[in-house]
Amino acid sequence: MRWRTDVKHLVTVASILIGFLFVVLLKTQGVLGNQAAQPEVAISNLVQTEQDNQQLANENEKLRQELIKYTEGLNASSLAEQQLAEARINAALVPVSGPGIRITLDDSNMRGPGVEDPQNYVIHEEYIRYLVNYLWNGGAEAIAVNGQRLTSTTEVFCSGAFIQINGTRQMPPYKIEAIGDSRKLESALDFYMWEMLGNFQRQYGITRNLEVVNNLKLPAGSLKQFRFAEPLKEGT
């Protein structure tokens, strides 16, 4: 009878031990399973991060290329604007200011009946043309006569009792204003015409005056309307 009791006791203890071992085994497997899952999660996260970084790198490259194109566009636009501004100033289409000289020419008050040659007592358009050419040759960057800016199409010719400049009638006194190095401009006038005008001033009383001006202000010239001239196409 006692033997049976001992056997039952051993079976009970064995059952408890087996249950305890089973629980331990389950816990162990759970921990091991979690530990086994952690590297997989880490690898998955690493792969996702790498993909995100690659996407960001691609987007950065696109932005960089767009920035380069934008910068090149700005440079091209800036260059075009600079060239346009230079073309406008070279064509005398913008007002300018700067140092230079002012020449004043005027008819004589000594004109009257019985003078040997009345033409010696007045200012002719050829005087203005000669002086303007001398000034251009002396490095003038801009010239105006009586407020009329000289351009590539400016005409200076006699039309009766007045001189026509840019389609306008100009009467004496004539003020020729030129922007540039005043010393070079003055030196450019030491030619035949300037000396001849000096002689006329002494003999006939015409006015020939030159002054250095620190800040001349010349207006813009007029834009000529082209009806027949067209830009020549490349390859023609």
Protein Blocks (a to p, Z undefined) as FASTA:
>chain_A
ZZmmmmmmmmmmmmmmmmmmmmmmmmmmmmmmmmmmmmmmmmmmmmmmmmmmmmmmmmmm
mmmmmmmmmmmmmmmmmmmmmmmmmmmmmnopaccddddddddddddfkbcehiablmlm
pccfklmmmmmmmmmmnopabdceehiacdfkbccddehjacceehiacddddddddedd
fklmmmmmmcfklmmmmmmmmmnopacdddddfbdcdddddddddfkbccddehZZ
